[in-house]
Amino acid sequence: MSRPEISNLRYELKLTCDNHQLAQARQWIRLHPAGFLKTYEKRRVNSLYFDTPNLQSYHGNLSGIAERKKLRLRWYGPISEPTNNPVLELKCKAGLLGDKNQQRLNCTINWSWPYADILKTIRTTADQAWQPVLQTAFQPTLINSYTREYFATGDGAVRATLDHDQVAFNQRLSGRPNFGRHLLNQN
């Protein structure tokens, strides 16, 4: 996956905590000396990840390759309701540095459609610069969904998000979106 290009890398560090520590993590962010403030209302974040048929992104992540890219379609709100104007994203990582190129698609995705129709809709509405990556990474592999809370320092230089209530669904053997078979053991 080579295009679109990414130019504005930022440091990204992800930490995990158990659900029983969620209130403590939220309090730590709010009381931090950097002065984090809530920047947006919390919302449900959903992503459909695509990969190459030989799972290049997945294997690169598992083997710890420092420079990698992943293609996803992102939408907000209820996971399986029809989605207006989803965002196509190419997320790039270089060690702890990361960024993403985005395009809001002028379309509606109905999650009851077969993947062939969803992919056709994405390809016909995405700009020409996205076509090479869409031709390479076209295998739906994963849908994940979580609740996200947003915080930032007063000057906006440092942002923090708190993600919880995550669910993930395997898409590799599905002809249409699967919202029934969980990928991970989720409590």
Residue pairs with C-beta under 8 A, 6 or more apart in sequence:
1 52
1 56
1 57
1 69
1 71
1 90
1 132
1 133
1 136
1 137
2 132
2 133
3 129
3 130
3 132
3 133
4 90
4 101
4 129
4 130
4 133
5 101
6 90
6 92
6 99
6 100
6 101
7 99
8 99
9 92
9 94
9 97
9 98
9 99
10 97
10 98
10 99
11 96
11 97
11 98
12 93
12 96
12 97
12 98
13 96
17 24
17 25
19 164
19 187
22 162
22 164
25 162
26 149
26 162
29 36
29 151
29 160
29 162
30 36
30 151
34 153
34 158
35 153
35 154
36 151
36 152
36 153
36 158
36 160
37 151
37 152
37 153
37 154
38 149
38 150
38 151
39 150
39 151
39 152
39 159
40 150
42 147
42 148
42 149
42 150
43 76
43 77
43 147
43 148
44 76
44 77
44 78
44 79
44 145
44 146
44 147
44 148
45 74
45 76
45 145
45 146
45 147
45 148
45 163
46 74
46 75
46 76
46 77
46 79
46 143
46 144
46 145
47 72
47 73
47 74
47 142
47 143
47 144
47 145
48 72
48 73
48 140
48 142
48 143
48 171
48 177
49 57
49 70
49 71
49 72
49 140
49 141
49 142
49 143
49 144
49 171
50 71
50 72
50 73
50 137
50 138
50 139
50 140
50 141
51 57
51 58
51 70
51 71
51 137
51 139
51 141
52 136
52 137
52 139
53 139
55 139
55 141
56 137
57 68
57 69
57 70
57 71
57 137
58 141
60 68
61 68
61 70
66 93
66 94
66 95
67 92
67 93
67 94
67 95
68 92
68 93
69 90
69 91
69 92
69 93
70 90
70 91
70 137
71 88
71 89
71 90
71 91
71 133
71 134
71 137
72 88
72 89
72 91
73 86
73 87
73 88
73 89
73 105
73 109
73 122
74 86
74 87
74 88
74 89
75 83
75 86
75 87
75 109
77 83
79 111
79 143
79 145
79 167
79 179
80 111
80 177
80 179
81 111
82 108
82 109
82 110
82 111
83 108
83 109
83 111
84 107
84 108
85 104
85 105
85 106
85 107
85 108
86 104
86 105
86 107
86 109
87 102
87 103
87 104
87 105
88 102
88 103
88 104
88 105
88 122
88 126
88 130
89 100
89 101
89 102
90 100
90 101
90 130
90 133
91 98
91 99
91 100
92 98
92 99
92 100
92 101
103 126
103 127
103 130
105 121
105 122
105 125
105 126
106 125
107 121
107 122
107 124
107 125
109 118
109 121
109 122
111 177
111 179
112 176
112 177
113 121
113 176
113 177
114 175
114 176
115 140
115 171
115 174
115 175
115 176
115 177
116 175
118 140
118 177
119 134
119 138
119 140
122 134
123 131
123 134
126 134
139 172
140 171
140 172
140 174
140 177
141 170
141 171
141 172
142 168
142 169
142 170
142 171
142 183
143 168
143 169
143 171
143 177
143 178
143 179
144 166
144 167
144 168
144 169
145 166
145 167
145 168
146 163
146 164
146 165
146 166
146 167
147 163
147 164
147 165
148 161
148 162
148 163
149 161
149 162
149 163
149 164
150 159
150 160
150 161
151 159
151 160
151 161
151 162
152 158
152 159
152 160
153 159
166 186
167 182
167 186
168 182
168 183
168 184
168 186
169 177
169 178
169 179
169 180
169 181
169 182
169 183
170 178
170 181
170 182
170 183
171 177
171 178
